[in-house]
Amino acid sequence: DDNRYEVEAKYTQFVQLVSRPTWPRLDMAPLAAILNKFEAQFAAAATFRDVDDDVAQPVQLDVHWTTSSLTDTGPLLRLQRRGESLSKAQRYGHPCERPIYSSTIPPHQMQAIVQSFL
């Protein structure tokens, strides 16, 4: 809804299960870096469309893609305001209990980028 995305690594990817094998957990920091580049490109394109004199101005985003450490029990890849961080309670709570900011990346592009990383 309104280009709001989060990617969460499951807790079961962190623990070793006896009943079945698990896939190794991926470090999402490289994906966050890629998404930041796309975020800037889509924001610049939207700004350029809105400018009457066809002179694109540098885009300064107040949000950026960030992720928790690979060893966190439930890493989140999310768009976050610069200078803000989630509390542990927010990270582990229901997604409706934390702010999820709108992205400039269209849904089909977001899905393709994340799937290509996996």
Summary of the structure (lengths in Angstrom):
residues: 118
radius of gyration: 16.5
end to end distance: 22.9
largest distance: 63.3
contacts: 264
relative contact order: 0.24
helix: 37%
strand: 14%
